[in-house]
Amino acid sequence: MIDLSTHEDRLAQNVVRARERGILIPTFEQMIDPSKIPATIREKLREVGLWDVNPLNLFRVTWHNDPKAKGGGFGGVNFMEIPREITGVQARIFGLVGKWFPTGAHKVGAAIACLAPRLVTGQFDASQQRAVWPSTGNYCRGGAYVSALLACESIAILPEEMSRERFEWLATVAGEVIATPGCESNVKEIYDKCWELRKTRGDDIMIFNQFDEFGNYLWHHEVTGRAIEEVLGQVMGPRDRFAGVFSSTGSAGTIACGDYLKRIFPASKIAAGEALQCPTLLENGFGGHRIEGIGDKHVPWIHNVRNTDLIIAIDDEATVRAMRVFNEPVGREHLKKCGADPAVVDQLGLLGISGIGNLLGAVKMAKWYELDERDVVVTILTDSMELYGSRIAELREELGEYTATDAAVDHQRWLLGQGTDNMLELRHSDRRRIHNLKYFTWIEQQGRELDELNAQWEDRDYWDNIVALRGELDRRIEEFNARVNA
């Protein structure tokens, strides 16, 4: 659960530091609906760049930012529809666009939701402790950025094989960057480094682990879930049906939006994705893969497995090939010749590697359930190709220049040709099997309590109780801001 016990001495120090630096914390209500942000802050943001290390940008942790690099206000949710000429399915597929968050990825939302409870209760001392952000990429970027906005030191931990752009940017923001062995799926090595830091640095650090911090779950349940609900209100007609949401699991924060949406649309489905090369949910498997941002050889503590309906494994080769179709000039030209709206094709750079994987998962989901033109599927475009330019260059060096024939073959094979292989619709026993996998990571390795593991499965109020904390957390944030302004 989210601990809201107060440590007044540290809280008082945090208030003083925030007052000195002009720092206020956004409430969940303001991240859901930026019209609730004070007019004075909204006006000041018109002079601030989206990526600027300015504490005002804490109020840009929302899906509602104007899609511009500097001076933007707030509008509707940023989303795009991927046309059927690209997907090959009749169902309408929409993706929420993460590029227009500070840092260019929506993971900054999870970061602030994990840090804020400990900051406004005084559990974390921003003036004395370093915030440690273990991640496979975007979360530690978001954590380092939020730490910089809050004027506290940070340590970012991520696998050494992540994209060059991630490390270059982190070097400018994080106080310390630690590269652990392996690739995207080598998360245990990150956890091992966290244990090492606990032993060597003690109380000088506090670890904010996205895989077990329920602030991550709460942010996506409340903020991402409501953003999707808003999009559905715009795009669905009276006879349309919301079929469900597809989300690669990663930390299993984003997939919490499905829990919210099932409250509104009880017949909708939640599909969880992972890399075929690391099929942990599908078949208790393991391995390395190239879809940066997803699939980590374990089941995150914050994944409400009992509410998941479908597991879909995505071949990382499909993701890499589709990335070339979407970003090479001849690939885009091919899609336009296929009848795809040129304006949409020119925006395909809004899909980063995991966003492409999510699109492929949504396509497979549509085929599995035999969805038609009245069905709507939503997925998440976590970040954009702005963070992966080096991957395109690496593929050119490895495979040579991309040709029109390459584009036609890749589009047909890896997008239009997606099938219903490597999928599992979950029975009750399948859900229990996946939930039970948490034991080996979280009880045996990370020291969590067995009673809580059982409660996640058996207590029907467990997940509702997390959501119910939002009101109290917002009240604590408002109290903190009032003390800062006093």
N, C-alpha and C positions, 0 to 999 in steps of 0.2 A: 504494500500500500504506500501512499504518499504520506510521509511523516510531517506533521505540522506542529510538532512540539517546539516551543520557543526557547531560545538561548539569548536572554536579554542583553548580556554584555556584548556579545558579538553583533547582535542586531543593532545596538546603538552605534557601534563602530561602522557598520555598513551604511547606516543612515548618514553619518557624518561624511563618509567618503562619497556617497551619492550626492549629497548637498554640495560638496566642494567641486564635483565634476559635472554638476547639472544633469544628473541621471534620474530619470523616472522609468518605471517598469509598466509595460502595457498589460492590461487585464485580458483574460480570455475573451470577455465580451467585446473588447476593442479589437482584438485580432479577428474575431468573427465578423464584426460590423464596424469598420473604421469610421463610420459617421459618428460613433460614440467618442472618438478621440477629440480632446479639446481643440477648439478652433485655432488657438495660438500655436499649438504644435503642428497642425496641418499647414498653417501658413509658413512657418519656419522651414518645413520640409521642401518647400518650393525652391530653396536655394541649396539643397543638399543632394549630392550624387548617390545613386542607389547602393554603391559599394563603399562609399566613404566611411571611414572609421569615426563615426559621429554618433553619440548616444541617441540622437533623435531617430536614427534608423531602427532602433528597437521597435518603433511604432510602424515600421514597414514589414514586420513579420506577419504577413497576411497574404491571402490569395487575391486580394483586391487592388494591388498596386497598378497604377497606370504603367503600361508597357513602354517605359522610356528610361534611359540611363541616368537622367538627372532632372530634378525639379518636378517630378510627377506627383500627382495627387492620388486619389482613390476612385475607383469605378467598379465595374462588374468584375466577376471572377474571370481570370485569364484561362481560356480553354480553346481548343481547336477540335474540329471534326476531321478525321482521316477518311477521305472518300473511298467508296467501294471499288473504284478503279485501281486503287492501291492495295486494298485489303483482300479483294476477291470475295467478300461476303455481303449479303444483303443487309444485315444488321447495321445500325448506325453506331459507330465507335467514336467516343469522345475522350480526349485526354486533358486533364488539368495541367497547365503549363507552369513549371517550377522556375523557369529562367528569371522571372521578374521578382524574385526574392533577393534581398541582400545576399551576396556570395553566389548568386546564380543558381541556387538549389533550395528546395523547400525544407531540407534537413535543418536549416537554421531555426525553424519552428520547434522541432523536437529539442534542440539545444536549449533554447530559452525556457521551454516548459520543464526541463530537467533542472536547470540552474535556479530559476526564480523561486521555487518553494524553499530551497535551502538558504537563499539569500534573504528573503523577507522574514524568515523565522530565526535567522542568526545561526543556523547549523553550519553554514559556510561563512568564513571570515575573508571577505574579498581583499582586505588589506594585508593579511598575513599568509594565506594559503594559496597554493596554485591549483587551478582546476585542470584535472586530467580528463582528456577526451579520447577514449579508445574507440576505434572506428575502422571501417574499410574505405573511408574516403570522405564523403560529403558531410557526415555528422561531425567529424573532428574539425573540418573546415568551418562549419557553422559554430561549433563550440569555441574555437579559437577566436572567431570574429565576435561573438557575443561577449566573450571574456574581454577582448580589447575595448568594446563599447562600454563595458562596465568597469574598465580600468583595473582589471585583475590579471595576474600572470596565468599563462596556460601552458599545458603540455599536450601536444597532439601526437597520437600513436596510430600508425596505419601501416599496412604491408608494403614492403619495399618495391613490389612489382606494380603498384598503382601508377596511374598516368603521371608523366613528368609535370604537367600543368598543375596538378594538385600540390606537389612538393614545392614548386617554384612559388606559388601563391602563399602557401603556409609559411615559407621562410620569411615573408614580409609581415606576418601578423602574429604568429604563435611565438611564445617565448622560447619554446624548445620543441623540436620535432624528432620523434623516435621512429625509425623504420624497422619493423619486425620482419622476420624471414617469411618468404612465401608470397602467395597471390591473394586474390579476393577471398578465397574460402579458408584461409589460414587464420581463423579467429582465435583458436586456443593459444597461439603464440602471442596474440595481443593480451589475452587474459593473463598469461604467464608473466608478461612484462608488468602488468598492473600489480600482481602479487609481489614482484620484485620491488616495485616502487613503494608499496606499502611497507615492506620490511626495511628499506634503506632510507626512506624519507619520512616515514611516520605521519605525524599530525601536520606536517608542512604541506600535505597535498589532500585533495578530496577527489575521488574518482566518480565521474558521471558516466555510467555505462548505459548506453542507449538500449542494450539488449535486455536490461532488467529494471530500468527506471520507468515507473508508471506515468511520469509526466509525458513521456513519449506517446504512450497509449492515449492518454487523456487529450493531448493536443490534436491528434489526428481524429479521434472520435468526435470531438466537439468542433474543431476548426475545419479540417478537411471534409468531414462528413457533411457539415452544413453547407460548405462551398459546393459540393457535388449536388446536394439537394437544390441549391439555388440554380445551378446549371440545368438540372432536369426540369425545373419550372419554366425555363426559357425555351428548351428545345423539344419538349414532348407535347404532342397533341393529345386530345381527349381519348383517343383510341389506342395510344401508344402504351408500351409496357416497359418498365425498367427491369431488365433481365438480371443485372447484377454488376458487381465490380470485380475487376481483376487487379491484383497487386502482388508483385514479387515480395517475398517475405523479408529478406534482409534482416533488419532488426525487429520486424513484425510490428513496427509502430504504425506505418501507413495503413496496413490492412485493418486497423481498428475502425477506419471510416466505414467499413462494411457493417460493423456492429451497429453503428448509428443508423445506417440506411435500412437495415432490416427492421428497425423499429418503425420506420415510416412506410417501407415497402416489404411487408412480411414474406411475400413470395419470392423476393429477390435472392440471388445466390452470391456467395463469397468464394472466389477462386484464388488460390494461393499459388504463386509461381516460384520456380527455382531453376537453376541450370541443370540440363540433362547430364552434364559432366560431374555434377555433385548432387545426386538425387536422394537427399536425406529424407525428405517427407514422403517421396514416392516409394522408396524401397530401402530405407535405412542405409542409404549409400553414402559415398564420400568421393572426394576428388578435387581437382583444381579446374578453374574455368576462366573465361575472359569477359564475363558480363559484370563489369565493375558496378558494385552497389547491391548485389543480391547473393543469397545462398551461401551459408557459412558452416556447413557440417554439424549443425546443431539446431535445436528448436529453441527460439528465444523465450525467456521467462514470461514476457508480456504478450505472447501469442495466445489468444482465446481460441484454442484449437477446437473446442466443442462447437463453435459457431461456424466453422469452415466447411464448405460443401464439396470443393473440387480441388485437386492438385494437378498442376500442369507443369511439365518440365520442358524448358526451352533449350534447343540446341544452340550452343554459343556460336557455332559456325553460321547459323541462320542470322544471328544478331550482327555478326561482323559483315556478312555479305549484304544484308539490308542497309547497314550503315554506309556502305559504298554507294549503293543505289541512291540513297537519300542525299548524299553529300558531294558526289562527283558530278561535274557538269553534264557528262553524257548520261548519267543515271537519271538526273532530273529531266533532261530532255526526253528520255524514253518514257517517263511517267506522264509527261505532258502529251506525248503522242498517243498514249493509251487513253486519253480523255480526262485525266485528272486536272482539276482546276489549277491553272498556273500559279495563282496567288497562294494556294495551299502548298503546292510543291516547293515554292520558293521559301516557305516557312518551315520546311522539314528539318532544318538545323535546330529547331526547338526541341527535338528529340535527341537526348544523349544516349549512351549505350544501354543503360537500364531502361530508359523510356522506350527504345526500340524493342527490347525484350518484353516490356509490358504490352506493347502493341501486338506483338506476335502472340502473346498469351491471350489477349482479348479476341484475336482472330480464332484461335483454337477453341476458346470458350464458345464463341458464336457457332462454330461448326458442330461442337459436341451437343449443344442444346437445340440444333437445327433452327436457329433464330432467323426471322425474316425482317422485312423493312419496317415493321412496326415495333421492333425490339431495339432497346438502347442498352449499350454496354459502356461503362466508364472505366478508365484506367488513369494512371498518374505518369506524367512526364517529369520525372524528378529534377533533371537538369538538362542542359543543352550541349551541343557539340563544341561550344566555346571551351569546354574543359577537356576535349579529347582530340584537338587538332593533330597532336603528335601521333595518334593511332592511325589516322588516315595516311600520314606520311610514311609510317612504318609499313602499312599494307602496300603502298606503291613501291616501296623498296623491295618488299618480299615477293610481290606478285606481278609487278610491272604496271605500266600505265593501263588505266581502265578504259575499255572500249564499249561501243554501243552493243556489240554482241554479248559482252560480259554483263551489261546492265539488263538486257532482255532475258538472259538465262537466269541471273540471280533473282530478278523479279518473279519469274515464273516458278522457279524451284523453291525459293525461300519465303515468298510472301503468298502469292496465289496458290502455291502448291502445299501450303501448310495442311496437315491432316489432324486426325484425332488420336495419333499415337502418343505414347508416354503421358497418359492422363489417367486419373483415378477419381471416380465419384465416390465420396466417402460414406461408408456405412458407419453405424455407431461404433463398431469394433475397430474400424480403421482410425477413427478420431481418437479413440482411447489408446491405440498403439502409438500414434504420433505424440500424444500428450505424455505418454510414459517415457518417451525418449528424453524429456526434460530432466529426468532423474539423474542421468549419468553426467550431464554437464553441471546442473545447478545444485544438486544435493551432494554428489560425490566430489566434484571439483571445486565448486564455488561456495559451498557452505550455506546454502539456503536451507530453510526448514521444510522437512517432509510434510508437516501438518499443513503448511501453506500450499504445497504442491497438490495435496489431496483436496484442499478447499477450492482451488482453481477449477477442479473437475466436478466436485460434489455440491458445492455451495452455489445455488442458483443466484444468490445476491452478490457474489464476490465481485463480478465485473461491474454491476450496477453501483456498488459502493464506491468504486474508484471514480466513476462519472459523477456521483453525488458530491464529491469533494470540490468540484469546480467552483461552486458558489462561495464556499469558505475560503478557498485559495484566492479568489478575486477580492474578497473582503480583506484578506491579509495584504494583498498588493496595494489596495487603496489606502489602507492604514499606513503602510510603508511610505507611499508617495506623499501622504499628508504630513508625515513627520519630516520628510525631506524638504517640503515646501514651507514648513513652520518657521 
